[in-house]
């Protein structure tokens, strides 16, 4: 039997199709949340802060109707000791690479009036930070040297206060503390100013650098970088001299940035976003980070944050990228 050329070509095509190996299925990757353990009976657990090296996660939980602090190291839970004084809430704010925690401790006097006192917690002990006669105080940030920055307040308003690891405390005046760097530079945002203005005060030299051209609230100081809203729907990264380093398009709020070029943030529509080497992508995850809680990204690309269920139950977690 004779076959035409078309039949011969079709036969070869069919043979090739049978002989060719099947194409490998495309790999799919997604971030999956791993819940961090919480104390038995705890409610409203959440992430509060991370150390600069992201190895320690500071959390806040309600235990026996009181806010208390917890720390996770490599996913292992440690509870802060109960304070020797004060029967009120312990408000934890920040943690450094050595595990020093700072915040505010509620203490009731003999008349039952409650006052908040700034504290530094280390080696299982709460140390009340000294203040003059004020209505209250709270520590907000601590660097790896142990320098603490926070606020004191009275009838004249709120003032930024610094408690160095060694040496006398320093009052920086009015303004809202935003963070303190490794090399003892304090970032302060002016209260009630628009456009937003602020300053960077070098505690070593006393030099003050004014921050201008800021279009929104200062959101984060991470790896000695300022992360804040830019013009339009962008996130600006600036150094501590106020110089623009990078702009991330189609974003609104930054959670944190690691040392390998990944920024974790969200858009104005409350969508979680990753910028990796400047390339933007929506976060593909089984659970999304809740915008009301602290978030960050480690140098290994692990995400840190809190997600919420439909009933608003909160879950502190780490997100690992898994592929199948």
Rosetta blueprint (number, residue, H / E / L):
1 X L
2 X L
3 X L
4 X L
5 X H
6 X H
7 X H
8 X H
9 X H
10 X H
11 X H
12 X H
13 X H
14 X H
15 X H
16 X H
17 X H
18 X H
19 X H
20 X L
21 X L
22 X L
23 X L
24 X L
25 X L
26 X L
27 X L
28 X L
29 X E
30 X E
31 X E
32 X E
33 X E
34 X E
35 X E
36 X L
37 X L
38 X L
39 X L
40 X L
41 X L
42 X L
43 X E
44 X E
45 X E
46 X E
47 X E
48 X E
49 X E
50 X E
51 X L
52 X L
53 X L
54 X L
55 X L
56 X E
57 X E
58 X E
59 X E
60 X E
61 X E
62 X E
63 X E
64 X L
65 X L
66 X E
67 X E
68 X E
69 X E
70 X E
71 X E
72 X E
73 X E
74 X L
75 X L
76 X E
77 X E
78 X E
79 X E
80 X L
81 X L
82 X L
83 X L
84 X L
85 X L
86 X L
87 X L
88 X L
89 X L
90 X E
91 X E
92 X E
93 X E
94 X E
95 X E
96 X L
97 X L
98 X L
99 X L
100 X L
101 X E
102 X E
103 X E
104 X E
105 X E
106 X E
107 X E
108 X E
109 X L
110 X L
111 X L
112 X L
113 X L
114 X E
115 X E
116 X E
117 X E
118 X E
119 X E
120 X E
121 X E
122 X E
123 X L
124 X L
125 X E
126 X E
127 X E
128 X E
129 X L
130 X L
131 X L
132 X L
133 X L
134 X L
135 X L
136 X E
137 X E
138 X E
139 X E
140 X E
141 X E
142 X E
143 X L
144 X L
145 X L
146 X L
147 X L
148 X E
149 X E
150 X E
151 X E
152 X E
153 X E
154 X E
155 X L
156 X L
157 X E
158 X E
159 X E
160 X E
161 X E
162 X E
163 X E
164 X L
165 X L
166 X L
167 X L
168 X L
169 X L
170 X E
171 X E
172 X E
173 X E
174 X E
175 X L
176 X E
177 X E
178 X E
179 X E
180 X E
181 X L
182 X L
183 X L
184 X L
185 X E
186 X E
187 X E
188 X E
189 X E
190 X L
191 X L
192 X L
193 X L
194 X L
195 X L
196 X L
197 X L
198 X E
199 X E
200 X E
201 X E
202 X E
203 X L
204 X L
205 X L
206 X L
207 X L
208 X E
209 X E
210 X E
211 X E
212 X L
213 X L
214 X L
215 X L
216 X L
217 X L
218 X E
219 X E
220 X E
221 X E
222 X E
223 X L
224 X L
225 X E
226 X E
227 X E
228 X E
229 X E
230 X L
231 X L
232 X L
233 X L
234 X E
235 X E
236 X E
237 X E
238 X E
239 X L
240 X L
241 X L
242 X L
243 X L
244 X E
245 X E
246 X E
247 X E
248 X E
249 X E
250 X L
251 X L
252 X L
253 X E
254 X E
255 X E
256 X E
257 X E
258 X L
259 X L
260 X L
261 X L
262 X E
263 X E
264 X E
265 X E
266 X E
267 X L
268 X L
269 X L
270 X L
271 X L
272 X E
273 X E
274 X E
275 X E
276 X E
277 X L
278 X L
279 X E
280 X E
281 X E
282 X E
283 X L
284 X L
285 X E
286 X L
287 X L
288 X L
289 X L
290 X L
291 X L
292 X L
293 X L
294 X L
295 X L
296 X E
297 X E
298 X L
299 X L
300 X L
301 X L
302 X L
303 X E
304 X E
305 X E
306 X E
307 X E
308 X E
309 X L
310 X L
311 X L
312 X L
313 X L
314 X E
315 X E
316 X E
317 X E
318 X E
319 X E
320 X E
321 X E
322 X E
323 X E
324 X L
